[in-house]
Amino acid sequence: MIAAGTVVISGAGHDCGRAMLVVRIDGDNIFVADGKERKLDKPKKKNQKHVRATNRVICPDGLTDRKLRRTLRELFGQDSALQESE
């Protein structure tokens, strides 16, 4: 089960392969942000079936778009795109 704060990888759509943070959950839909294309104050609505959960969790307390971008880049490489080796 996906919870707020979980880092997920998009599996469908124009952002396929991109790492994102789950900001909130609403039924079968989740709202995700990456700090660049989708900011924390305007997250993207996605179906839970279209993402793959990772074992990484980011504490959202005091998180800014800049800190989110930096954290995702450190975890997954440039532009938070998932590397093929992971």
C-alpha positions as CSV (number, residue, x, y, z in Angstrom):
1,M,0.0,0.0,0.0
2,I,1.2,3.5,-0.9
3,A,1.3,6.1,1.8
4,A,2.0,9.8,1.8
5,G,5.7,10.4,1.8
6,T,6.5,7.3,-0.3
7,V,8.7,7.8,-3.4
8,V,7.1,6.2,-6.5
9,I,8.1,5.7,-10.1
10,S,5.6,6.7,-12.7
11,G,4.8,3.8,-15.0
12,A,2.4,5.5,-17.4
13,G,2.0,8.9,-19.1
14,H,4.4,11.5,-20.3
15,D,6.3,11.3,-17.0
16,C,6.9,7.5,-17.3
17,G,10.1,6.5,-15.4
18,R,10.2,9.6,-13.3
19,A,10.6,9.5,-9.5
20,M,7.9,11.4,-7.6
21,L,6.8,11.9,-4.0
22,V,3.3,11.0,-2.9
23,V,1.9,14.2,-1.4
24,R,-1.6,12.9,-0.5
25,I,-4.0,10.1,-1.2
26,D,-7.7,10.3,-2.3
27,G,-9.2,6.9,-2.7
28,D,-7.7,5.1,-5.7
29,N,-5.9,8.3,-6.8
30,I,-2.7,9.8,-5.5
31,F,-1.2,13.2,-5.8
32,V,2.5,13.3,-6.7
33,A,5.1,16.1,-7.0
34,D,8.6,16.1,-8.3
35,G,9.5,19.7,-7.4
36,K,10.1,20.7,-11.0
37,E,7.3,19.9,-13.4
38,R,4.8,19.3,-10.6
39,K,5.3,21.5,-7.6
40,L,4.3,20.6,-4.0
41,D,1.5,23.2,-4.0
42,K,0.1,21.8,-7.3
43,P,0.7,18.1,-7.4
44,K,-0.4,15.8,-10.3
45,K,-3.3,13.4,-9.8
46,K,-2.4,9.9,-10.8
47,N,-4.1,6.5,-10.5
48,Q,-2.3,4.2,-8.1
49,K,-2.2,1.5,-10.7
50,H,0.1,3.7,-12.9
51,V,2.9,4.0,-10.4
52,R,5.4,1.6,-8.8
53,A,6.2,2.1,-5.1
54,T,9.9,2.2,-4.0
55,N,11.2,1.4,-0.5
56,R,12.2,5.1,-0.1
57,V,10.2,7.5,2.1
58,I,10.8,11.2,2.4
59,C,9.5,13.1,5.4
60,P,7.4,15.9,4.0
61,D,7.8,18.2,7.1
62,G,9.5,21.4,6.0
63,L,10.0,20.1,2.5
64,T,10.4,22.6,-0.3
65,D,10.4,22.1,-4.1
66,R,14.1,22.7,-4.1
67,K,14.8,20.2,-1.4
68,L,12.6,17.7,-3.1
69,R,14.4,18.0,-6.4
70,R,17.7,17.7,-4.7
71,T,16.7,14.6,-2.7
72,L,15.2,12.8,-5.8
73,R,18.3,13.7,-7.8
74,E,20.5,12.2,-5.1
75,L,18.4,9.0,-4.9
76,F,17.8,8.4,-8.6
77,G,20.2,10.5,-10.6
78,Q,19.8,13.5,-12.9
79,D,16.3,14.9,-13.3
80,S,15.0,12.1,-11.0
81,A,14.6,9.7,-14.0
82,L,15.0,6.1,-12.9
83,Q,18.2,4.5,-14.1
84,E,17.9,1.2,-15.9
85,S,20.2,-0.5,-13.4
86,E,17.9,0.0,-10.5
